[in-house]
Amino acid sequence: RLIGGVIMTHGDDSGLILPPRIAPYQVVIVPIPRGNWQETVLPKAREIQADLVRQGVRVFLDDREAYTPGWKFAEWELRGVPVRLELGPKDLEKSQVVLARRDTREKAPAPFEGLTSRIAAMLEEIQRALLDRARRFRDEHTSRATTYDEFKSVMEGRPGFVIAAWCGSADCEARIKAETQATLRNIPFSPPPGTAGPAASGCVKCGSPSQGEAWFAKAY
């Protein structure tokens, strides 16, 4: 369920988008094979790889010659690696690499100097950005209902979560599912800050005293 949640929460049409803290590889280095790249680009790529490994970054150097850089870019996007590092002969001349973020698709040059620290900061930024984006999406797709008519109205279409008081009866839960296709997904241990709590209203279905608020949603 956790793996499925990560895929559905962060993924897009191009594949996975993995948060850096759980990504098997946090950075992939793709050397651009131009000219005598094995004597020029590849040694520098290995040097960068070693620097990142020493800093605890999980990194993969993709020096496979059977595939083009474009093919590799698409494959690593599919796999959801948070940061792609591109390095070619022209980058060597400029003492830089090109960094591409998987979450935003942004690409920008970065100098060799301070590169390891910059990548570490970028990984932390991606981690925060993905969490913030997921929380924002959840909040924008969460509603609250105080009456059953309101509950049924909100449940039409693809509403996300609907929070409502619930008496704790399996019978009420079954009738809600039969009438709206919604099922109970979560019961918080305590009411969220700023809410009136379970005593504020009766069960959204039967009106009996509420044992707390429950989060309902449809399955797709």
VENTAZI-V333250 format. One record per helix or strand. SS is the DSSP state (h for helix, s for strand). FROM is the first residue (numbers start at 1). LEN is the number of residues. If there is no record, write none. Layout:
BEGIN
ss=SS from=FROM len=LEN
ss=SS from=FROM len=LEN
END
This chain:
BEGIN
ss=h from=2 len=9
ss=s from=12 len=1
ss=s from=15 len=1
ss=s from=27 len=5
ss=h from=41 len=14
ss=s from=59 len=3
ss=h from=69 len=11
ss=s from=83 len=5
ss=h from=89 len=6
ss=s from=96 len=6
ss=s from=107 len=5
ss=h from=115 len=26
ss=s from=142 len=3
ss=h from=148 len=8
ss=s from=161 len=6
ss=h from=170 len=11
ss=s from=182 len=6
ss=h from=198 len=3
ss=s from=212 len=7
END
